[in-house]
Amino acid sequence: RLGEVMKCTILARYEKTPVDKLIGTMVAERACDVICLLLVIFITIVLQINVVGEYASVELRKLFMTKAGNFNTTKLLTVMGIFILAIVVFRYILNRFSHILIIEKIRKIIRGIWEGLTSVRFVKRKTAFALHTIFIWAMYLMSIRIGFYAMDAISHLGIRPSFTILSFGSLAMIVTQGGIGAYQLAVQKTLLLYNVSEVDGLAFGWLLWIVQTIMVLVVGIFCLILLPLVNRKKNESHLTHP
């Protein structure tokens, strides 16, 4: 998404880090988010298998099963075959024509991306990295839990429905840019499991999405204004104390 590109561009400008390595770290960061999301989904199902089990199976069936209810093996193998073939051909081209300048530049970019992907192994403060990641997802969860108090119709809901909304809402965020449309619908369908009306469920979905979007806009603009000032002070500090 555009935000990932902007993040890499801004960091490359202010931190003087090669863009290719930043792309790798961005992918590694998203990989950590995927692990956290899978963990949240697992917790959701374990805590309330009787409520969300059938709903989760239906959603997964839409992704991996045919209309007849059988696993779409042919489609999966075809996609995997094309993917593997593309990797083999691409690698052959890189090795065969490495003497060409543009190919060498591509090889250099790929090496940088790989270094970024493996950068998690070299994080000096691994505990802090893990705690920050947990904290971020905990705040996602609590924003939903506290948000229930904004509407009388759902103020009685607790932490378990919060996990469910976080699980399926996060999947909806992946489907569309910023989750617009899909996120609200996912929240609505999720709240139906807890006997919340479609109108109230959709309203709460829009409420959550609007609050998150406004927060990103306000804090994002503030940080963009603050970033050059902080960076300038840091540079001045380096010049004063080499």
Disulfide bonds with the S-S distance in Angstrom:
none
